[in-house]
Amino acid sequence: MTVFSVETCTIKPDKLGENMAWLKKYETWIKKHAPEFKEIKSYKVFSHMLGGKWGTYVMMTEFESLAECEKWYNKIMKSDFMTKLYPEWASLIVAGSYSIDIWNSVP
């Protein structure tokens, strides 16, 4: 059963450019650590286009199972991502706008 980690946040209006630069850093970091993160099947970032809240981003990470998702989260929480990249990104988002949900595919 495919599982998706779906993270949603709104970027501060004056930080949209910095967010794009951060997303490039994150993409580079993920590619560099790809051998360690074999649990990830796919990763996509979506930016708000019409309706809803302006400046919202959705990041979807696909896993084969909930166990694979948990394994990945355990690894990333212990990585340098949490001490280097995450604090930088957290300063770009509107306080209280971040959410994370786990979704499963429906046959």
ZINORGI-V261816 format. One line per field, one symbol per residue. phi: phi as a letter, one per 30 degrees, with the letter a starting at -180 (. if undefined). Layout:
phi = ???
This chain:
phi = .dbccccbacdeedcdddddddedddddddddceddcddddabbcbcebbiicdidbbccccbdadddddeddddddccdedccddeddedccdeicdbbbcccdcd
